[in-house]
Amino acid sequence: MGCKDLEREAFFEKYKVKKYFEISGLKWETLKAIYNDYENDEDFFTQCATDLQSYIIKNLTHQVHSVHCRIKDGEHLIEKIIRKCGKEQLAKYSGIDRTNYREIVRDLIGVRILLFSKEEWEGVFDDLIRLFPSKEYGSNYMKEEPVAYTRYGDRDIFQDKIHAEYTNKGYRSQHYIVRYKECYCEIQVRTLPEEVYGEFDHHVKYPYREDNRFLIRYSTVLGQLLDSVDEIISTCYQMGENGWDACNHYYEKDTYVDWTRLEQRPEMSLENTGRVKYVSDGQNVSIKDRANRIIFRKDQIHD
């Protein structure tokens, strides 16, 4: 199938990597050749991704939340190559061209396996090791050693079963590079809160604003909050029904989320607390403006 042309100036207007391109040693014609080759084989990669997703779903023996699969966008592929060659100057990408990029770039196909609780990673690990043995035989195998990305200070749930890399960033995930049929693929395994952080960080900070101190601070706070969510979920799962029943009597008089009791106490209604300002019919209210004023402390909240 045909593909759109990779126009140089429009590309650099969209992706802020021109300075990296200029020091990368890459030639634009080389990047265009890679882009065209990849786009022309889109149907092949799409079918491979569909088959891989079905293969994993069919053969997983442990419960997961969901399995998602995608192929890399062609422009994102070129943007990544420029960053890896210019910004990070990775030796692995040296000499990349149309003939070898499929061997070098190993996330042209990406799989995301989402979990309910952190501890479920081990069952999925066992399944993936079974589905993609480390020894290179047949068409499906593990190409690289699996790695778990985590933060310093996190509870150690991996216990040397998988190689762990610790950073001061909020990103948490397990990565597997596998060979499926004729394609290299990256499988990421993470919890739902870890997915929220990963998507947020990818959209607002990574890869162009990693030095923005505002985003560093708030993405760090978000990472800590979401890790707390993971801990709460893990604790509840580990307690099980017996634990829930054992703790229930401590909360018999709890009204924290008992909306029926709140309705029976008029003095505690939102209207009587003064926290909600009512508007007349037809009046427009800017929720975005109100939220911004609260975030930047332009309005005072009285408890």
C-alpha positions as CSV (number, residue, x, y, z in Angstrom):
1,M,0.0,0.0,0.0
2,G,1.1,3.6,-0.6
3,C,2.1,6.0,2.2
4,K,2.2,9.7,2.7
5,D,5.5,11.5,2.1
6,L,7.6,12.4,5.1
7,E,8.0,16.1,4.7
8,R,11.0,17.5,6.5
9,E,10.0,20.9,7.7
10,A,6.5,19.8,8.7
11,F,8.0,16.9,10.6
12,F,10.3,19.2,12.6
13,E,7.5,21.6,13.3
14,K,5.4,18.7,14.8
15,Y,8.3,17.0,16.7
16,K,10.8,19.1,18.5
17,V,13.9,17.0,17.5
18,K,15.6,19.1,14.9
19,K,18.5,20.0,17.2
20,Y,19.0,16.2,17.8
21,F,18.9,15.5,14.1
22,E,21.6,18.0,13.4
23,I,24.0,16.3,15.7
24,S,22.9,12.7,15.0
25,G,24.8,12.1,11.8
26,L,21.6,10.8,10.2
27,K,20.6,11.7,6.7
28,W,17.1,12.7,5.9
29,E,17.0,10.4,2.9
30,T,17.9,7.5,5.2
31,L,15.0,8.3,7.5
32,K,12.6,8.7,4.6
33,A,13.6,5.2,3.3
34,I,12.9,3.7,6.8
35,Y,9.6,5.5,7.0
36,N,8.4,4.4,3.6
37,D,9.5,0.8,4.1
38,Y,7.7,0.6,7.5
39,E,4.5,2.3,6.2
40,N,4.4,0.0,3.1
41,D,4.5,-3.0,5.4
42,E,1.7,-1.7,7.7
43,D,-0.6,-4.5,7.0
44,F,2.0,-7.1,7.9
45,F,2.8,-5.5,11.2
46,T,-0.9,-5.0,12.0
47,Q,-1.6,-8.7,11.4
48,C,1.4,-9.7,13.4
49,A,0.1,-7.6,16.3
50,T,-3.4,-9.0,16.1
51,D,-2.0,-12.6,16.1
52,L,0.3,-11.9,19.0
53,Q,-2.5,-10.4,21.1
54,S,-4.7,-13.5,20.5
55,Y,-1.7,-15.8,21.2
56,I,-1.1,-14.2,24.6
57,I,-4.8,-14.0,25.6
58,K,-5.4,-17.6,24.7
59,N,-2.4,-18.9,26.6
60,L,-2.4,-16.8,29.8
61,T,-3.3,-19.0,32.7
62,H,-3.3,-16.2,35.3
63,Q,-6.0,-13.5,35.6
64,V,-5.3,-10.1,34.2
65,H,-7.4,-7.0,33.7
66,S,-6.8,-6.7,29.9
67,V,-4.4,-7.1,27.1
68,H,-3.9,-4.4,24.5
69,C,-1.7,-4.4,21.3
70,R,-0.6,-1.7,18.9
71,I,1.9,-1.1,16.1
72,K,4.2,2.0,16.3
73,D,3.1,5.0,14.4
74,G,5.5,5.7,11.4
75,E,6.3,9.3,12.4
76,H,6.9,8.2,16.0
77,L,9.4,5.6,14.7
78,I,11.4,8.4,13.0
79,E,11.2,10.7,16.0
80,K,12.5,7.9,18.2
81,I,15.4,7.1,15.9
82,I,16.5,10.7,15.9
83,R,16.3,11.0,19.7
84,K,18.2,7.7,20.2
85,C,21.0,8.8,17.7
86,G,21.1,12.5,18.6
87,K,20.1,13.0,22.2
88,E,21.1,9.7,23.8
89,Q,23.7,8.7,21.2
90,L,23.2,5.0,21.7
91,A,25.7,2.8,20.0
92,K,23.0,0.3,19.2
93,Y,21.5,2.8,16.7
94,S,24.7,3.6,15.0
95,G,24.5,2.9,11.2
96,I,20.7,2.3,11.3
97,D,19.1,2.3,7.9
98,R,16.3,0.6,5.9
99,T,18.0,-2.8,5.9
100,N,18.5,-3.2,9.6
101,Y,16.0,-1.0,11.5
102,R,13.6,-3.9,12.2
103,E,16.4,-5.6,14.1
104,I,17.4,-2.5,16.1
105,V,14.0,-1.0,17.0
106,R,12.3,-3.6,19.1
107,D,9.0,-2.0,19.9
108,L,7.5,-1.7,16.5
109,I,4.8,-3.9,18.0
110,G,3.8,-3.2,21.6
111,V,1.7,-5.2,24.0
112,R,0.3,-3.8,27.3
113,I,-0.8,-6.3,29.9
114,L,-2.7,-4.6,32.7
115,L,-3.1,-6.1,36.2
116,F,-5.4,-5.4,39.2
117,S,-2.7,-5.8,41.9
118,K,1.1,-5.7,41.9
119,E,1.5,-9.2,43.1
120,E,-0.1,-10.6,39.9
121,W,3.1,-9.8,38.0
122,E,4.7,-13.1,39.0
123,G,2.0,-15.3,37.5
124,V,2.2,-13.3,34.2
125,F,6.0,-13.6,34.3
126,D,5.8,-17.4,34.5
127,D,3.3,-17.5,31.6
128,L,5.5,-15.2,29.4
129,I,8.6,-17.3,30.2
130,R,6.7,-20.4,29.2
131,L,5.3,-18.8,26.0
132,F,8.6,-17.2,25.0
133,P,11.5,-19.4,26.2
134,S,15.0,-17.8,26.5
135,K,16.6,-20.3,24.2
136,E,16.3,-19.3,20.6
137,Y,14.4,-22.0,18.9
138,G,11.2,-22.1,16.9
139,S,9.6,-18.8,16.0
140,N,8.7,-17.4,19.5
141,Y,11.4,-16.7,22.1
142,M,12.6,-14.2,24.6
143,K,15.2,-12.0,23.0
144,E,16.4,-10.0,26.0
145,E,16.5,-10.5,29.7
146,P,13.2,-9.3,31.2
147,V,13.5,-6.2,33.4
148,A,11.4,-4.5,36.1
149,Y,11.6,-0.7,36.3
150,T,10.8,0.5,39.8
151,R,11.6,3.4,42.2
152,Y,14.1,3.5,45.1
153,G,12.2,2.8,48.3
154,D,9.5,0.7,46.7
155,R,8.5,-2.5,48.4
156,D,10.5,-5.4,46.9
157,I,8.0,-7.7,45.3
158,F,10.4,-9.2,42.7
159,Q,12.9,-11.0,45.0
160,D,15.5,-11.5,42.3
161,K,13.1,-13.5,40.1
162,I,13.4,-10.7,37.5
163,H,16.2,-8.2,37.0
164,A,15.1,-4.9,38.7
165,E,16.4,-1.4,37.6
166,Y,15.8,1.3,40.2
167,T,15.5,5.0,39.3
168,N,14.4,8.2,40.9
169,K,11.5,8.5,38.4
170,G,7.9,7.5,39.0
171,Y,7.8,5.0,36.1
172,R,7.1,1.4,37.1
173,S,6.6,-1.5,34.7
174,Q,8.0,-4.8,33.6
175,H,9.4,-5.1,30.1
176,Y,9.9,-8.2,27.9
177,I,11.5,-8.1,24.4
178,V,10.3,-11.1,22.5
179,R,10.5,-12.5,19.0
180,Y,7.2,-13.4,17.6
181,K,7.2,-15.0,14.1
182,E,9.3,-12.5,12.2
183,C,8.9,-9.5,14.5
184,Y,10.5,-8.1,17.6
185,C,7.9,-7.0,20.1
186,E,7.9,-5.2,23.5
187,I,5.5,-6.5,26.1
188,Q,4.9,-4.2,29.1
189,V,3.2,-5.5,32.3
190,R,1.9,-3.0,34.8
191,T,-1.0,-2.3,37.2
192,L,-3.8,0.1,36.3
193,P,-2.4,2.9,38.5
194,E,1.0,2.4,36.9
195,E,-0.6,2.7,33.5
196,V,-2.2,6.0,34.6
197,Y,1.2,7.4,35.6
198,G,2.9,6.1,32.4
199,E,0.4,7.7,30.1
200,F,0.4,11.0,32.0
201,D,4.2,11.1,32.1
202,H,4.4,10.2,28.4
203,H,2.0,13.0,27.4
204,V,3.3,15.9,29.5
205,K,6.9,15.2,30.4
206,Y,8.6,12.5,28.4
207,P,10.7,13.0,26.3
208,Y,10.9,16.8,25.7
209,R,10.2,18.3,29.2
210,E,12.2,16.0,31.5
211,D,14.0,19.1,32.9
212,N,10.8,21.0,33.7
213,R,10.8,21.4,37.4
214,F,7.0,22.0,37.7
215,L,6.3,18.7,35.9
216,I,9.0,16.9,37.8
217,R,7.4,17.9,41.1
218,Y,3.9,17.1,40.1
219,S,4.6,13.9,38.2
220,T,6.6,12.8,41.3
221,V,3.6,13.6,43.5
222,L,1.3,11.7,41.2
223,G,3.7,8.7,41.2
224,Q,3.6,8.6,45.0
225,L,-0.2,8.9,45.1
226,L,-0.7,6.1,42.6
227,D,1.8,3.9,44.4
228,S,-0.4,4.3,47.5
229,V,-3.4,3.3,45.4
230,D,-1.5,0.1,44.4
231,E,-0.6,-0.6,48.0
232,I,-4.2,-0.3,49.1
233,I,-5.4,-2.6,46.4
234,S,-2.6,-5.1,47.1
235,T,-3.4,-5.1,50.9
236,C,-7.1,-5.6,50.3
237,Y,-6.4,-8.5,47.9
238,Q,-4.0,-10.1,50.3
239,M,-6.4,-9.9,53.2
240,G,-9.1,-11.8,51.2
241,E,-12.7,-12.4,52.4
242,N,-11.7,-13.6,55.8
243,G,-9.7,-10.5,56.5
244,W,-12.4,-8.2,55.2
245,D,-15.0,-10.0,57.5
246,A,-12.6,-9.8,60.4
247,C,-12.2,-6.1,60.0
248,N,-15.8,-5.3,59.3
249,H,-16.9,-4.9,62.9
250,Y,-14.4,-2.1,63.4
251,Y,-16.4,-0.1,60.8
252,E,-20.0,-0.9,61.7
253,K,-20.6,2.7,62.8
254,D,-18.5,4.2,60.1
255,T,-20.4,7.0,58.1
256,Y,-17.4,8.0,55.9
257,V,-19.2,6.8,52.7
258,D,-22.7,6.3,54.0
259,W,-24.7,8.7,51.9
260,T,-28.0,7.5,53.3
261,R,-27.0,8.6,56.8
262,L,-25.8,11.9,55.4
263,E,-29.1,12.6,53.8
264,Q,-30.8,12.1,57.2
265,R,-28.7,14.9,58.6
266,P,-29.8,18.2,56.9
267,E,-27.1,20.2,58.7
268,M,-24.5,18.1,56.8
269,S,-25.9,18.6,53.4
270,L,-23.8,20.3,50.7
271,E,-26.3,23.2,50.5
272,N,-26.0,24.0,54.2
273,T,-22.3,23.7,54.5
274,G,-21.8,26.6,52.2
275,R,-19.4,24.7,50.0
276,V,-21.6,24.8,46.9
277,K,-22.8,28.0,45.3
278,Y,-26.0,27.5,43.3
279,V,-26.6,29.4,40.1
280,S,-29.8,30.3,38.3
281,D,-31.2,28.4,35.3
282,G,-29.3,29.3,32.1
283,Q,-26.3,30.8,33.9
284,N,-23.0,29.5,32.5
285,V,-20.3,28.3,34.9
286,S,-16.7,27.7,33.9
287,I,-15.6,24.6,35.7
288,K,-12.1,24.9,34.2
289,D,-11.7,28.4,35.5
290,R,-13.0,27.5,38.9
291,A,-10.6,24.5,39.1
292,N,-7.6,26.6,38.0
293,R,-8.4,29.2,40.7
294,I,-8.5,26.5,43.3
295,I,-5.2,24.8,42.1
296,F,-3.3,28.1,42.1
297,R,-4.9,29.2,45.4
298,K,-6.7,32.2,44.0
299,D,-9.8,31.1,45.9
300,Q,-10.0,30.1,49.5
301,I,-11.6,26.9,50.6
302,H,-13.3,27.0,53.9
303,D,-13.8,23.7,55.8
